[in-house]
Amino acid sequence: MMVIVCFIYSAVALLFIYVLISLYRRDLRNKKIKNEVLRDGVDTTAVITQVASRSGGNSGFINISIDFRYQNQRGEELHGQSLAVIDAMDSAKYQAGQRINIRYARTDARKTLVDIPNPLMKRKNRSS
């Protein structure tokens, strides 16, 4: 019986460690992509093709998933997706058909950053 309990605790501990390492690796990969796009990227505009949202609770913010299409320097049409948090008052700016500013990596146009200001930073700047 004691062996089974020890096995279960070990399995839970290993699972927890695996999840932490996986999150850390994903964060490092995303940071590397972001730095690459910022260091050697191309600015362009994209057209929003679809938006899915879910409430941000009572905060006045909305979490959105934006699907968009854009053209790279060679004229090829590409599609991308990004997650963002927006102020609920700005939701009309992020509807299908609207344009948004993006930046993609010169070496791999599928790596993109969407230029949506963080609403928490906007509010902090207004109150300063």
N, CA, C and O atoms as CSV, one atom per row, in Angstrom:
chain,resi,resn,atom,element,x,y,z
A,1,MET,N,N,0.824,-1.197,0.000
A,1,MET,CA,C,0.000,0.000,0.000
A,1,MET,C,C,0.866,1.257,0.000
A,1,MET,O,O,0.583,2.214,-0.720
A,2,MET,N,N,1.925,1.247,0.814
A,2,MET,CA,C,2.817,2.402,0.903
A,2,MET,C,C,3.542,2.632,-0.419
A,2,MET,O,O,3.814,3.776,-0.782
A,3,VAL,N,N,3.854,1.570,-1.135
A,3,VAL,CA,C,4.531,1.669,-2.420
A,3,VAL,C,C,3.625,2.367,-3.433
A,3,VAL,O,O,4.092,3.189,-4.221
A,4,ILE,N,N,2.358,2.047,-3.413
A,4,ILE,CA,C,1.407,2.662,-4.343
A,4,ILE,C,C,1.282,4.157,-4.059
A,4,ILE,O,O,1.248,4.962,-4.989
A,5,VAL,N,N,1.214,4.528,-2.798
A,5,VAL,CA,C,1.109,5.945,-2.423
A,5,VAL,C,C,2.362,6.694,-2.878
A,5,VAL,O,O,2.268,7.790,-3.431
A,6,CYS,N,N,3.534,6.100,-2.645
A,6,CYS,CA,C,4.791,6.722,-3.082
A,6,CYS,C,C,4.822,6.857,-4.597
A,6,CYS,O,O,5.283,7.873,-5.119
A,7,PHE,N,N,4.339,5.850,-5.306
A,7,PHE,CA,C,4.295,5.892,-6.758
A,7,PHE,C,C,3.378,7.020,-7.242
A,7,PHE,O,O,3.728,7.745,-8.174
A,8,ILE,N,N,2.230,7.168,-6.628
A,8,ILE,CA,C,1.279,8.216,-7.016
A,8,ILE,C,C,1.881,9.587,-6.761
A,8,ILE,O,O,1.790,10.464,-7.620
A,9,TYR,N,N,2.501,9.795,-5.591
A,9,TYR,CA,C,3.146,11.075,-5.301
A,9,TYR,C,C,4.263,11.372,-6.302
A,9,TYR,O,O,4.412,12.505,-6.761
A,10,SER,N,N,5.036,10.357,-6.630
A,10,SER,CA,C,6.122,10.535,-7.594
A,10,SER,C,C,5.570,10.887,-8.972
A,10,SER,O,O,6.104,11.759,-9.657
A,11,ALA,N,N,4.509,10.210,-9.371
A,11,ALA,CA,C,3.903,10.473,-10.675
A,11,ALA,C,C,3.361,11.905,-10.736
A,11,ALA,O,O,3.541,12.589,-11.743
A,12,VAL,N,N,2.709,12.355,-9.681
A,12,VAL,CA,C,2.166,13.719,-9.636
A,12,VAL,C,C,3.310,14.733,-9.673
A,12,VAL,O,O,3.231,15.736,-10.382
A,13,ALA,N,N,4.368,14.471,-8.912
A,13,ALA,CA,C,5.518,15.378,-8.892
A,13,ALA,C,C,6.172,15.449,-10.270
A,13,ALA,O,O,6.520,16.535,-10.731
A,14,LEU,N,N,6.341,14.316,-10.923
A,14,LEU,CA,C,6.935,14.299,-12.258
A,14,LEU,C,C,6.061,15.019,-13.278
A,14,LEU,O,O,6.562,15.739,-14.142
A,15,LEU,N,N,4.768,14.820,-13.171
A,15,LEU,CA,C,3.846,15.514,-14.071
A,15,LEU,C,C,3.944,17.024,-13.869
A,15,LEU,O,O,3.976,17.780,-14.840
A,16,PHE,N,N,3.991,17.456,-12.639
A,16,PHE,CA,C,4.106,18.876,-12.318
A,16,PHE,C,C,5.410,19.445,-12.894
A,16,PHE,O,O,5.405,20.522,-13.491
A,17,ILE,N,N,6.501,18.740,-12.721
A,17,ILE,CA,C,7.797,19.177,-13.239
A,17,ILE,C,C,7.765,19.229,-14.768
A,17,ILE,O,O,8.280,20.172,-15.368
A,18,TYR,N,N,7.167,18.230,-15.390
A,18,TYR,CA,C,7.044,18.206,-16.845
A,18,TYR,C,C,6.263,19.422,-17.359
A,18,TYR,O,O,6.656,20.048,-18.343
A,19,VAL,N,N,5.162,19.746,-16.688
A,19,VAL,CA,C,4.347,20.893,-17.100
A,19,VAL,C,C,5.157,22.181,-16.970
A,19,VAL,O,O,5.131,23.017,-17.873
A,20,LEU,N,N,5.866,22.350,-15.875
A,20,LEU,CA,C,6.673,23.560,-15.684
A,20,LEU,C,C,7.761,23.685,-16.750
A,20,LEU,O,O,7.970,24.765,-17.303
A,21,ILE,N,N,8.442,22.601,-17.031
A,21,ILE,CA,C,9.494,22.629,-18.054
A,21,ILE,C,C,8.901,22.920,-19.430
A,21,ILE,O,O,9.479,23.682,-20.206
A,22,SER,N,N,7.761,22.324,-19.732
A,22,SER,CA,C,7.104,22.568,-21.028
A,22,SER,C,C,6.715,24.039,-21.181
A,22,SER,O,O,6.924,24.632,-22.239
A,23,LEU,N,N,6.157,24.618,-20.136
A,23,LEU,CA,C,5.774,26.031,-20.184
A,23,LEU,C,C,7.002,26.922,-20.345
A,23,LEU,O,O,6.975,27.898,-21.095
A,24,TYR,N,N,8.068,26.584,-19.645
A,24,TYR,CA,C,9.301,27.353,-19.732
A,24,TYR,C,C,9.885,27.286,-21.143
A,24,TYR,O,O,10.314,28.307,-21.682
A,25,ARG,N,N,9.906,26.109,-21.739
A,25,ARG,CA,C,10.438,25.944,-23.099
A,25,ARG,C,C,9.591,26.704,-24.115
A,25,ARG,O,O,10.124,27.331,-25.030
A,26,ARG,N,N,8.274,26.646,-23.952
A,26,ARG,CA,C,7.387,27.372,-24.867
A,26,ARG,C,C,7.611,28.874,-24.737
A,26,ARG,O,O,7.629,29.596,-25.734
A,27,ASP,N,N,7.782,29.338,-23.499
A,27,ASP,CA,C,8.034,30.756,-23.272
A,27,ASP,C,C,9.348,31.186,-23.919
A,27,ASP,O,O,9.409,32.255,-24.528
A,28,LEU,N,N,10.390,30.385,-23.801
A,28,LEU,CA,C,11.671,30.693,-24.434
A,28,LEU,C,C,11.543,30.743,-25.957
A,28,LEU,O,O,12.096,31.634,-26.602
A,29,ARG,N,N,10.810,29.782,-26.530
A,29,ARG,CA,C,10.619,29.752,-27.978
A,29,ARG,C,C,9.858,30.996,-28.442
A,29,ARG,O,O,10.233,31.612,-29.441
A,30,ASN,N,N,8.792,31.369,-27.724
A,30,ASN,CA,C,8.017,32.552,-28.101
A,30,ASN,C,C,8.847,33.823,-27.976
A,30,ASN,O,O,8.729,34.729,-28.802
A,31,LYS,N,N,9.682,33.892,-26.948
A,31,LYS,CA,C,10.541,35.057,-26.754
A,31,LYS,C,C,11.562,35.164,-27.883
A,31,LYS,O,O,11.861,36.261,-28.356
A,32,LYS,N,N,12.089,34.031,-28.306
A,32,LYS,CA,C,13.054,34.010,-29.410
A,32,LYS,C,C,12.402,34.504,-30.703
A,32,LYS,O,O,12.991,35.296,-31.439
A,33,ILE,N,N,11.188,34.033,-30.973
A,33,ILE,CA,C,10.458,34.470,-32.166
A,33,ILE,C,C,10.183,35.968,-32.100
A,33,ILE,O,O,10.372,36.682,-33.085
A,34,LYS,N,N,9.736,36.444,-30.941
A,34,LYS,CA,C,9.431,37.870,-30.785
A,34,LYS,C,C,10.680,38.718,-31.018
A,34,LYS,O,O,10.621,39.737,-31.706
A,35,ASN,N,N,11.795,38.303,-30.453
A,35,ASN,CA,C,13.044,39.055,-30.650
A,35,ASN,C,C,13.464,39.052,-32.108
A,35,ASN,O,O,13.937,40.069,-32.616
A,36,GLU,N,N,13.297,37.919,-32.792
A,36,GLU,CA,C,13.642,37.833,-34.217
A,36,GLU,C,C,12.793,38.793,-35.037
A,36,GLU,O,O,13.309,39.494,-35.908
A,37,VAL,N,N,11.488,38.829,-34.761
A,37,VAL,CA,C,10.583,39.705,-35.506
A,37,VAL,C,C,10.900,41.172,-35.212
A,37,VAL,O,O,10.876,42.005,-36.118
A,38,LEU,N,N,11.195,41.488,-33.953
A,38,LEU,CA,C,11.520,42.874,-33.608
A,38,LEU,C,C,12.866,43.298,-34.208
A,38,LEU,O,O,13.011,44.434,-34.659
A,39,ARG,N,N,13.831,42.407,-34.215
A,39,ARG,CA,C,15.180,42.725,-34.694
A,39,ARG,C,C,15.214,42.895,-36.220
A,39,ARG,O,O,15.815,43.845,-36.721
A,40,ASP,N,N,14.586,42.000,-36.943
A,40,ASP,CA,C,14.658,42.035,-38.399
A,40,ASP,C,C,13.292,41.722,-38.986
A,40,ASP,O,O,13.093,40.690,-39.627
A,41,GLY,N,N,12.358,42.631,-38.756
A,41,GLY,CA,C,10.998,42.407,-39.229
A,41,GLY,C,C,10.578,43.404,-40.285
A,41,GLY,O,O,11.262,44.393,-40.547
A,42,VAL,N,N,9.447,43.120,-40.876
A,42,VAL,CA,C,8.860,43.972,-41.914
A,42,VAL,C,C,7.485,44.411,-41.420
A,42,VAL,O,O,6.649,43.581,-41.066
A,43,ASP,N,N,7.260,45.722,-41.398
A,43,ASP,CA,C,5.960,46.253,-40.991
A,43,ASP,C,C,5.000,46.223,-42.166
A,43,ASP,O,O,5.374,46.525,-43.300
A,44,THR,N,N,3.757,45.854,-41.881
A,44,THR,CA,C,2.717,45.855,-42.909
A,44,THR,C,C,1.365,45.933,-42.212
A,44,THR,O,O,1.285,45.982,-40.984
A,45,THR,N,N,0.313,45.943,-43.008
A,45,THR,CA,C,-1.033,45.893,-42.439
A,45,THR,C,C,-1.676,44.575,-42.831
A,45,THR,O,O,-1.351,43.984,-43.861
A,46,ALA,N,N,-2.577,44.137,-42.003
A,46,ALA,CA,C,-3.305,42.897,-42.244
A,46,ALA,C,C,-4.796,43.189,-42.143
A,46,ALA,O,O,-5.215,44.172,-41.531
A,47,VAL,N,N,-5.575,42.329,-42.747
A,47,VAL,CA,C,-7.030,42.447,-42.677
A,47,VAL,C,C,-7.541,41.352,-41.744
A,47,VAL,O,O,-7.218,40.176,-41.911
A,48,ILE,N,N,-8.329,41.751,-40.778
A,48,ILE,CA,C,-8.906,40.788,-39.834
A,48,ILE,C,C,-9.946,39.955,-40.576
A,48,ILE,O,O,-10.831,40.502,-41.234
A,49,THR,N,N,-9.839,38.635,-40.470
A,49,THR,CA,C,-10.806,37.757,-41.122
A,49,THR,C,C,-11.804,37.168,-40.134
A,49,THR,O,O,-12.932,36.845,-40.506
A,50,GLN,N,N,-11.395,37.029,-38.879
A,50,GLN,CA,C,-12.295,36.473,-37.875
A,50,GLN,C,C,-11.798,36.858,-36.488
A,50,GLN,O,O,-10.594,36.945,-36.248
A,51,VAL,N,N,-12.744,37.086,-35.579
A,51,VAL,CA,C,-12.408,37.402,-34.197
A,51,VAL,C,C,-13.279,36.551,-33.289
A,51,VAL,O,O,-14.494,36.473,-33.466
A,52,ALA,N,N,-12.649,35.922,-32.325
A,52,ALA,CA,C,-13.385,35.188,-31.294
A,52,ALA,C,C,-13.020,35.835,-29.966
A,52,ALA,O,O,-11.850,36.120,-29.709
A,53,SER,N,N,-14.011,36.065,-29.131
A,53,SER,CA,C,-13.728,36.745,-27.866
A,53,SER,C,C,-14.314,35.977,-26.692
A,53,SER,O,O,-15.239,35.174,-26.818
A,54,ARG,N,N,-13.722,36.270,-25.551
A,54,ARG,CA,C,-14.267,35.782,-24.292
A,54,ARG,C,C,-14.058,36.884,-23.274
A,54,ARG,O,O,-13.098,37.648,-23.369
A,55,SER,N,N,-14.908,36.965,-22.348
A,55,SER,CA,C,-14.903,38.046,-21.375
A,55,SER,C,C,-13.638,38.036,-20.530
A,55,SER,O,O,-13.061,36.985,-20.251
A,56,GLY,N,N,-13.233,39.205,-20.139
A,56,GLY,CA,C,-12.107,39.347,-19.228
A,56,GLY,C,C,-12.595,39.502,-17.795
A,56,GLY,O,O,-11.866,40.004,-16.939
A,57,GLY,N,N,-13.823,39.073,-17.531
A,57,GLY,CA,C,-14.372,39.220,-16.178
A,57,GLY,C,C,-14.960,40.610,-16.001
A,57,GLY,O,O,-15.513,41.179,-16.942
A,58,ASN,N,N,-14.843,41.147,-14.818
A,58,ASN,CA,C,-15.366,42.479,-14.517
A,58,ASN,C,C,-14.377,43.592,-14.823
A,58,ASN,O,O,-14.624,44.744,-14.465
A,59,SER,N,N,-13.282,43.283,-15.467
A,59,SER,CA,C,-12.207,44.253,-15.636
A,59,SER,C,C,-12.454,45.282,-16.738
A,59,SER,O,O,-11.761,46.299,-16.775
A,60,GLY,N,N,-13.394,45.062,-17.617
A,60,GLY,CA,C,-13.598,45.973,-18.738
A,60,GLY,C,C,-12.717,45.639,-19.925
A,60,GLY,O,O,-12.663,46.392,-20.897
A,61,PHE,N,N,-12.020,44.498,-19.847
A,61,PHE,CA,C,-11.162,44.045,-20.935
A,61,PHE,C,C,-11.758,42.796,-21.552
A,61,PHE,O,O,-12.518,42.069,-20.913
A,62,ILE,N,N,-11.396,42.555,-22.820
A,62,ILE,CA,C,-11.865,41.384,-23.535
A,62,ILE,C,C,-10.652,40.644,-24.079
A,62,ILE,O,O,-9.765,41.261,-24.669
A,63,ASN,N,N,-10.604,39.346,-23.889
A,63,ASN,CA,C,-9.568,38.503,-24.477
A,63,ASN,C,C,-10.058,38.094,-25.859
A,63,ASN,O,O,-11.164,37.573,-26.003
A,64,ILE,N,N,-9.230,38.333,-26.875
A,64,ILE,CA,C,-9.642,38.004,-28.241
A,64,ILE,C,C,-8.595,37.146,-28.936
A,64,ILE,O,O,-7.403,37.200,-28.634
A,65,SER,N,N,-9.087,36.361,-29.868
A,65,SER,CA,C,-8.243,35.612,-30.800
A,65,SER,C,C,-8.547,36.183,-32.179
A,65,SER,O,O,-9.689,36.150,-32.639
A,66,ILE,N,N,-7.522,36.702,-32.826
A,66,ILE,CA,C,-7.695,37.359,-34.120
A,66,ILE,C,C,-7.083,36.491,-35.219
A,66,ILE,O,O,-5.917,36.106,-35.134
A,67,ASP,N,N,-7.865,36.189,-36.239
A,67,ASP,CA,C,-7.347,35.570,-37.459
A,67,ASP,C,C,-7.219,36.691,-38.488
A,67,ASP,O,O,-8.110,37.530,-38.613
A,68,PHE,N,N,-6.112,36.700,-39.219
A,68,PHE,CA,C,-5.891,37.779,-40.175
A,68,PHE,C,C,-5.138,37.260,-41.398
A,68,PHE,O,O,-4.529,36.191,-41.378
A,69,ARG,N,N,-5.204,38.062,-42.464
A,69,ARG,CA,C,-4.450,37.737,-43.674
A,69,ARG,C,C,-3.618,38.963,-44.049
A,69,ARG,O,O,-3.996,40.105,-43.787
A,70,TYR,N,N,-2.480,38.683,-44.669
A,70,TYR,CA,C,-1.558,39.747,-45.050
A,70,TYR,C,C,-0.705,39.269,-46.207
A,70,TYR,O,O,-0.695,38.083,-46.536
A,71,GLN,N,N,0.007,40.194,-46.822
A,71,GLN,CA,C,0.901,39.842,-47.919
A,71,GLN,C,C,2.339,40.112,-47.499
A,71,GLN,O,O,2.636,41.118,-46.856
A,72,ASN,N,N,3.225,39.192,-47.876
A,72,ASN,CA,C,4.636,39.409,-47.602
A,72,ASN,C,C,5.241,40.251,-48.729
A,72,ASN,O,O,4.526,40.691,-49.630
A,73,GLN,N,N,6.543,40.472,-48.680
A,73,GLN,CA,C,7.202,41.327,-49.671
A,73,GLN,C,C,7.133,40.765,-51.082
A,73,GLN,O,O,7.225,41.518,-52.052
A,74,ARG,N,N,6.971,39.453,-51.208
A,74,ARG,CA,C,6.875,38.829,-52.541
A,74,ARG,C,C,5.449,38.810,-53.076
A,74,ARG,O,O,5.213,38.318,-54.179
A,75,GLY,N,N,4.495,39.337,-52.313
A,75,GLY,CA,C,3.114,39.385,-52.758
A,75,GLY,C,C,2.303,38.139,-52.429
A,75,GLY,O,O,1.146,38.025,-52.834
A,76,GLU,N,N,2.899,37.210,-51.700
A,76,GLU,CA,C,2.178,35.990,-51.319
A,76,GLU,C,C,1.216,36.307,-50.173
A,76,GLU,O,O,1.575,37.015,-49.231
A,77,GLU,N,N,0.002,35.782,-50.259
A,77,GLU,CA,C,-0.969,35.984,-49.187
A,77,GLU,C,C,-0.770,34.925,-48.113
A,77,GLU,O,O,-0.744,33.727,-48.398
A,78,LEU,N,N,-0.632,35.380,-46.888
A,78,LEU,CA,C,-0.439,34.492,-45.750
A,78,LEU,C,C,-1.539,34.731,-44.732
A,78,LEU,O,O,-2.210,35.763,-44.749
A,79,HIS,N,N,-1.709,33.771,-43.855
A,79,HIS,CA,C,-2.709,33.877,-42.793
A,79,HIS,C,C,-2.020,33.707,-41.455
A,79,HIS,O,O,-1.061,32.946,-41.333
A,80,GLY,N,N,-2.512,34.417,-40.454
A,80,GLY,CA,C,-1.938,34.326,-39.124
A,80,GLY,C,C,-3.017,34.392,-38.071
A,80,GLY,O,O,-4.186,34.646,-38.361
A,81,GLN,N,N,-2.603,34.159,-36.849
A,81,GLN,CA,C,-3.522,34.216,-35.717
A,81,GLN,C,C,-2.762,34.761,-34.527
A,81,GLN,O,O,-1.570,34.497,-34.369
A,82,SER,N,N,-3.454,35.525,-33.685
A,82,SER,CA,C,-2.823,36.090,-32.509
A,82,SER,C,C,-3.843,36.218,-31.392
A,82,SER,O,O,-5.040,36.371,-31.638
A,83,LEU,N,N,-3.355,36.154,-30.167
A,83,LEU,CA,C,-4.181,36.383,-28.991
A,83,LEU,C,C,-3.867,37.766,-28.451
A,83,LEU,O,O,-2.713,38.193,-28.479
A,84,ALA,N,N,-4.873,38.468,-27.962
A,84,ALA,CA,C,-4.654,39.807,-27.429
A,84,ALA,C,C,-5.705,40.129,-26.379
A,84,ALA,O,O,-6.739,39.469,-26.280
A,85,VAL,N,N,-5.413,41.148,-25.611
A,85,VAL,CA,C,-6.366,41.696,-24.651
A,85,VAL,C,C,-6.647,43.120,-25.089
A,85,VAL,O,O,-5.725,43.903,-25.317
A,86,ILE,N,N,-7.927,43.453,-25.204
A,86,ILE,CA,C,-8.297,44.805,-25.637
A,86,ILE,C,C,-9.267,45.405,-24.631
A,86,ILE,O,O,-9.901,44.690,-23.855
A,87,ASP,N,N,-9.371,46.709,-24.657
A,87,ASP,CA,C,-10.353,47.424,-23.862
A,87,ASP,C,C,-11.715,47.186,-24.513
A,87,ASP,O,O,-11.833,47.247,-25.736
A,88,ALA,N,N,-12.724,46.919,-23.721
A,88,ALA,CA,C,-14.059,46.644,-24.262
A,88,ALA,C,C,-14.572,47.811,-25.114
A,88,ALA,O,O,-15.343,47.603,-26.050
A,89,MET,N,N,-14.148,49.022,-24.794
A,89,MET,CA,C,-14.584,50.200,-25.548
A,89,MET,C,C,-13.971,50.223,-26.960
A,89,MET,O,O,-14.485,50.906,-27.845
A,90,ASP,N,N,-12.892,49.490,-27.167
A,90,ASP,CA,C,-12.220,49.463,-28.473
A,90,ASP,C,C,-12.625,48.266,-29.330
A,90,ASP,O,O,-12.008,48.025,-30.367
A,91,SER,N,N,-13.629,47.524,-28.929
A,91,SER,CA,C,-13.970,46.287,-29.640
A,91,SER,C,C,-14.380,46.524,-31.090
A,91,SER,O,O,-14.219,45.623,-31.913
A,92,ALA,N,N,-14.899,47.685,-31.431
A,92,ALA,CA,C,-15.297,47.964,-32.813
A,92,ALA,C,C,-14.081,48.024,-33.744
A,92,ALA,O,O,-14.213,47.805,-34.948
A,93,LYS,N,N,-12.901,48.320,-33.192
A,93,LYS,CA,C,-11.687,48.389,-34.006
A,93,LYS,C,C,-11.208,47.010,-34.443
A,93,LYS,O,O,-10.415,46.892,-35.377
A,94,TYR,N,N,-11.680,45.985,-33.778
A,94,TYR,CA,C,-11.166,44.633,-34.007
A,94,TYR,C,C,-12.267,43.699,-34.495
A,94,TYR,O,O,-12.545,42.669,-33.881
A,95,GLN,N,N,-12.882,44.075,-35.603
A,95,GLN,CA,C,-13.926,43.275,-36.226
A,95,GLN,C,C,-13.441,42.821,-37.603
A,95,GLN,O,O,-12.526,43.416,-38.173
A,96,ALA,N,N,-14.053,41.776,-38.125
A,96,ALA,CA,C,-13.685,41.278,-39.458
A,96,ALA,C,C,-13.770,42.404,-40.478
A,96,ALA,O,O,-14.730,43.174,-40.493
A,97,GLY,N,N,-12.751,42.490,-41.332
A,97,GLY,CA,C,-12.689,43.525,-42.362
A,97,GLY,C,C,-11.849,44.727,-41.962
A,97,GLY,O,O,-11.402,45.486,-42.822
A,98,GLN,N,N,-11.628,44.909,-40.653
A,98,GLN,CA,C,-10.805,46.030,-40.189
A,98,GLN,C,C,-9.331,45.718,-40.431
A,98,GLN,O,O,-8.941,44.555,-40.531
A,99,ARG,N,N,-8.523,46.762,-40.523
A,99,ARG,CA,C,-7.083,46.602,-40.724
A,99,ARG,C,C,-6.344,46.769,-39.394
A,99,ARG,O,O,-6.717,47.580,-38.547
A,100,ILE,N,N,-5.283,45.971,-39.244
A,100,ILE,CA,C,-4.417,46.077,-38.072
A,100,ILE,C,C,-2.958,46.094,-38.537
A,100,ILE,O,O,-2.619,45.561,-39.593
A,101,ASN,N,N,-2.121,46.709,-37.735
A,101,ASN,CA,C,-0.691,46.735,-38.030
A,101,ASN,C,C,-0.047,45.466,-37.491
A,101,ASN,O,O,-0.295,45.057,-36.356
A,102,ILE,N,N,0.776,44.859,-38.319
A,102,ILE,CA,C,1.527,43.683,-37.890
A,102,ILE,C,C,2.980,43.841,-38.326
A,102,ILE,O,O,3.325,44.729,-39.107
A,103,ARG,N,N,3.802,42.969,-37.809
A,103,ARG,CA,C,5.213,42.901,-38.194
A,103,ARG,C,C,5.546,41.425,-38.336
A,103,ARG,O,O,5.213,40.623,-37.464
A,104,TYR,N,N,6.200,41.066,-39.433
A,104,TYR,CA,C,6.579,39.664,-39.625
A,104,TYR,C,C,8.084,39.562,-39.822
A,104,TYR,O,O,8.739,40.521,-40.233
A,105,ALA,N,N,8.616,38.396,-39.525
A,105,ALA,CA,C,10.053,38.173,-39.658
A,105,ALA,C,C,10.431,38.139,-41.128
A,105,ALA,O,O,9.757,37.504,-41.940
A,106,ARG,N,N,11.501,38.820,-41.459
A,106,ARG,CA,C,11.966,38.872,-42.844
A,106,ARG,C,C,12.350,37.475,-43.346
A,106,ARG,O,O,12.150,37.161,-44.519
A,107,THR,N,N,12.899,36.637,-42.459
A,107,THR,CA,C,13.361,35.304,-42.853
A,107,THR,C,C,12.240,34.276,-42.904
A,107,THR,O,O,12.355,33.273,-43.609
A,108,ASP,N,N,11.160,34.508,-42.167
A,108,ASP,CA,C,10.022,33.577,-42.142
A,108,ASP,C,C,8.752,34.380,-41.885
A,108,ASP,O,O,8.427,34.695,-40.740
A,109,ALA,N,N,8.048,34.703,-42.947
A,109,ALA,CA,C,6.887,35.594,-42.858
A,109,ALA,C,C,5.735,35.006,-42.046
A,109,ALA,O,O,4.770,35.711,-41.751
A,110,ARG,N,N,5.823,33.725,-41.680
A,110,ARG,CA,C,4.769,33.138,-40.839
A,110,ARG,C,C,4.908,33.540,-39.374
A,110,ARG,O,O,3.970,33.370,-38.594
A,111,LYS,N,N,6.062,34.068,-38.996
A,111,LYS,CA,C,6.297,34.529,-37.624
A,111,LYS,C,C,5.870,35.986,-37.540
A,111,LYS,O,O,6.509,36.864,-38.120
A,112,THR,N,N,4.786,36.239,-36.816
A,112,THR,CA,C,4.212,37.585,-36.783
A,112,THR,C,C,4.021,38.098,-35.365
A,112,THR,O,O,3.926,37.336,-34.403
A,113,LEU,N,N,3.968,39.426,-35.277
A,113,LEU,CA,C,3.563,40.125,-34.062
A,113,LEU,C,C,2.466,41.107,-34.462
A,113,LEU,O,O,2.601,41.829,-35.450
A,114,VAL,N,N,1.400,41.130,-33.703
A,114,VAL,CA,C,0.307,42.063,-33.962
A,114,VAL,C,C,0.505,43.267,-33.058
A,114,VAL,O,O,0.755,43.122,-31.861
A,115,ASP,N,N,0.393,44.455,-33.634
A,115,ASP,CA,C,0.610,45.690,-32.889
A,115,ASP,C,C,-0.702,46.150,-32.257
A,115,ASP,O,O,-1.402,47.006,-32.798
A,116,ILE,N,N,-1.019,45.567,-31.112
A,116,ILE,CA,C,-2.192,45.973,-30.343
A,116,ILE,C,C,-1.683,46.419,-28.978
A,116,ILE,O,O,-1.137,45.608,-28.230
A,117,PRO,N,N,-1.856,47.702,-28.642
A,117,PRO,CA,C,-1.352,48.177,-27.356
A,117,PRO,C,C,-2.051,47.485,-26.182
A,117,PRO,O,O,-3.253,47.222,-26.218
A,118,ASN,N,N,-1.278,47.203,-25.162
A,118,ASN,CA,C,-1.822,46.590,-23.953
A,118,ASN,C,C,-2.704,47.614,-23.237
A,118,ASN,O,O,-2.218,48.688,-22.885
A,119,PRO,N,N,-3.986,47.312,-23.013
A,119,PRO,CA,C,-4.875,48.300,-22.395
A,119,PRO,C,C,-4.464,48.656,-20.967
A,119,PRO,O,O,-4.775,49.754,-20.505
A,120,LEU,N,N,-3.789,47.778,-20.268
A,120,LEU,CA,C,-3.325,48.109,-18.922
A,120,LEU,C,C,-2.262,49.194,-18.976
A,120,LEU,O,O,-2.227,50.072,-18.114
A,121,MET,N,N,-1.404,49.142,-19.972
A,121,MET,CA,C,-0.365,50.164,-20.116
A,121,MET,C,C,-0.981,51.505,-20.502
A,121,MET,O,O,-0.528,52.551,-20.037
A,122,LYS,N,N,-2.007,51.484,-21.348
A,122,LYS,CA,C,-2.670,52.722,-21.745
A,122,LYS,C,C,-3.293,53.407,-20.533
A,122,LYS,O,O,-3.202,54.627,-20.397
A,123,ARG,N,N,-3.924,52.632,-19.654
A,123,ARG,CA,C,-4.555,53.205,-18.479
A,123,ARG,C,C,-3.524,53.745,-17.487
A,123,ARG,O,O,-3.736,54.787,-16.866
A,124,LYS,N,N,-2.410,53.030,-17.344
A,124,LYS,CA,C,-1.356,53.527,-16.446
A,124,LYS,C,C,-0.782,54.833,-16.954
A,124,LYS,O,O,-0.498,55.738,-16.169
A,125,ASN,N,N,-0.608,54.941,-18.286
A,125,ASN,CA,C,-0.055,56.160,-18.862
A,125,ASN,C,C,-1.026,57.340,-18.708
A,125,ASN,O,O,-0.587,58.473,-18.508
A,126,ARG,N,N,-2.318,57.093,-18.798
A,126,ARG,CA,C,-3.309,58.158,-18.626
A,126,ARG,C,C,-3.332,58.687,-17.205
A,126,ARG,O,O,-3.538,59.881,-16.987
A,127,SER,N,N,-3.119,57.798,-16.229
A,127,SER,CA,C,-3.206,58.216,-14.832
A,127,SER,C,C,-1.926,58.866,-14.355
A,127,SER,O,O,-1.917,59.493,-13.295
A,128,SER,N,N,-0.825,58.734,-15.119
A,128,SER,CA,C,0.467,59.339,-14.694
A,128,SER,C,C,0.509,60.811,-14.989
A,128,SER,O,O,1.508,61.469,-14.700
